[in-house]
C-alpha cells in the first residue's frame, strides 16, 4: 500500500502494511473502507502498537481519519 502525501507541491510515497492491503492501493482520506481498519469499534484511532505501522505513517493515518471526520465521511463516535 502506498500513501500519497502532498506538501509544498511534492508527492511522497511510503510503503505501509503489506499484510492488510495490496502494494498498489493508495491511502486517501476519502477511502473510508481502508480507514475503518485503523479505527476500533468505539470510533477511536488504533495505536501504532496494535496496527504495526511506523510513527510517520501513523501520523498520516491519524491526519486522514481526522480529516474524514471533519468532512463528515466518518463519525466521531459510534452510537449503539
Number of C-alpha atoms within 10 A of each C-alpha: 18 19 19 15 15 10 8 6 7 9 10 11 13 12 14 21 15 12 8 11 13 12 13 11 13 18 19 18 21 15 14 15 8 16 19 15 13 19 16 12 12 11 15 13 18 17 15 14 10 8 14 12 16 13 12 9 17 20 13 17 21 18 13 19 26 18 15 20 15 12 11 10 15 19 14 15 11 11 8 4
